[in-house]
Amino acid sequence: MIAIDGPAGSGKTTFAGRLGAAARAQVIHSDDFPVPWDGPPDAWFAPLTEQVLTPLADGRPGRFRRYDWKRGAYVEWVEVPPAPVLLIEGVGAARRATAHLLAYTIWVTAPDPVRLARVLRRDGPELRERWEHWMRAERAWFTADGTAARADLRVDGAPTVPHDPSAEFAVPPADA
């Protein structure tokens, strides 16, 4: 299992999609689960563990019901068969409490103004106050958990260096 973690709007979902396609691996997103605005950023991990990770650890397929944020309701079931590689993407995916389950962790980062602009463009400017609150909460979460420091790889989710994003990723400078 590979965890792709980092703050909201950093580019985790885009990176996970590209890596999943290249590795021919299923990707499970934190956005597939409901997370309350005022809850802990890793609130989605308990249902993921119960419905997917525990069955897979027992050699059985996992499954979960995907949450549709626009409808505010659960929709289709998603099957998760045992496979050589599974990508878990989202805030809290590489959390310390489940590090023993992970083969590799990737931290995706981007500057705060870029991240805020991305989430507001995606979700609408009317959610600005909620997103600012969320970003403060996740910053505290990541600091307490030490997530970025434990990552095996750091990826720049808003690189300024020339590269082919369909085939390459950028690593941020050491001082970033």
N, C-alpha and C positions, 0 to 999 in steps of 0.2 A: 504494500500500500504506500502510495506517495501522497503526501499532503502538500497542497499549494495554499499558502497562507499569506496574509498581509491585510492592510487596512482597506476599507471601502473605497472603490474607485481607483485602485492602484493598477488594475489590469489583470487580476487573477483569473477571471472567467475567460478572457481572451487567450491568455497564456495556456490555461488548462485545456481549452478547446484545441489549440494547435498541438500541444503535447499529446493529448488523447488521440488525435487523428494520426500523428506520427507513430505512436506506440500501439495503435489499434486497441486502445483501452477505454473502458467505460469511465465516464466522469460523473461524479455525484457532486452537486452544488449545494452550498448552504441555502441558497435561494429556493431550493426544492422543499424547504421546511419553513414553517412559520416561526418568526423570531419577533417577540414584542419589542417595540421601540425602547421601552424603559427596562427591558430585561438584560441579562448579561449577554455579551456578544456571542458567546458559545452555547446559547440555549438550544440550538438545533442539534447539538451533538448527542444528547441523551436519546432522542428517538432514532438517530442514525445508528447508535451503538446497539440499541435493543432490536431494531428491525433489520439491520444489515450486518454490522460488524460481528455481533455474537453468533448469528447463524453461520456466517462465512468461517469464523474461527472453528466452528463445529463441523465444517465440511459440507454444510447445507447452503442452498441458495438463500439470499436475502431478498427482501422486497419492501418497498415503502410506497406510500401514497403521496404523490407530488402535490405540493401546495401551489395554487395559482394566486399570486399577489394581487393581480388586477381584479379578479373575481372575489377574493377574500374567502376562498373555499378550497377544499381538497378536490383533486380531479383524478386522473388515471393512476393506476398502480404501475410501478416501475420495478421490473425484475432485475436482480443483481446476481448473476450466476458466479460460482467460483471461477476465477481467472488468474492468469499469471500476474497481471497488473491491474490495479484499481486506483484511480485518481480521486482524491477527496479535496474539494476546493471550497474555501470560504474562511471567514474570520473565525479563528479558533481551530482550524483543521490540524495544525501542528502543535496543539496545546500540550503542555508538559505532562498532564495526567494520562495521555494516551501515546506518549512517545514510544513506549515499548511495542506498540502495534505497527509502527512506521518503519519502512525500509529506507525512506529518503524524505527530506523536507526541503521545500522551496519557499523562499520569502520574496514576494513581489512588492516593490516599493515605487512610489511616485511622490512628487512634491504635493503638499497639502492643497494649494490653490488648484492644481490640476485635478486632484481627486474630487474636490468639492464641485468644480465645474462639470466633471463627468457625471456625477450622481444627480446633479440638478438638471442637466440636459436629458438624462435618461428618465428621471422620475418627476420632474417639474419643479419650478422655483417655489411653489407653495409649500414644499417640504423642507425648505432651507433650515428653519429652526430645528426641526427634528434631526436633520442630517448633522448639523453642528453639534447637537447634544450627543448623537450617536458617535461622532468622531472623537469627542472628548472621552466618552466611555470606553471606546475601543483602545484609545491611546493608553488609558490607565490599565486596561486588561493586558495589553501587550507588554507594558512595563513590568507589571507584577509577575507575569508568566515568563518573561525573558525569551519570548518566541523568536525574535529576529536573531538574537545571539546564538541560538541553537541550530539555525538553518544550515543545511548542507550546501545550499546554493542561494545566492541573492540575485534576483533578476530586476532590471530597471524597467518598470512598466510605462515609463515616459521617456525613452531614450532620445538623446539629441545626436547621437553618433549615426552616421549613415549605415544602414543594414537592410537586409531583405527580411521583413517581419514574417514572411510565410515560411522561411527556412532557418532564420537565425534569431537569437535573443541577445540582449545586451546586459552586461554585468555592470552595476554601478561602480564608480570609483571607490576605493577603500575608505575614503573619508566621508562618504555619503551616508 
